[in-house]
């Protein structure tokens, strides 16, 4: 199983990038971060639509897609682990996670997602969302293997 995280914006070499790389490096699955930017000054609705198209294009064809969006479902770490384990065990080859920019994700993209996932009711900087996602993916892998990292 391979993971792709497609995210709006370019990260800098800073603490959030280091934390992301630390957790991503611990994953038992290959993970690739694909960053996209829309440089054209477009009206908000057009920019969100264009970002959605570019995020979708960044994912492997046929990938199971998880859209991170504040309006999505909240899952416990254990429920996320069970979902990933079920996909792994059923032969899913690619899972794509999409993270939008400051104005969110295009509704066409969230409508196509297999799961729309929320990291909670609070608003998070999208660079920090990458770290939180990578940590939860690592936690899910620890749950699936019985590693003591996760404690309930």
Secondary structure, DSSP 8 states (H G I E B T S, - for coil): -EEEEEEES---SSHHHHHHHHHHHH-SSEEEEEEE---S---HHHHHHHHHHHHHHHS-TT-EEEEEEEEEEE--HHHHHHHHHHHHHTT--EEEEEE-BTTB--HHHHHH-SEEEES-SS---HHHHHHHHHHHHHHHHHHHHT-TT---
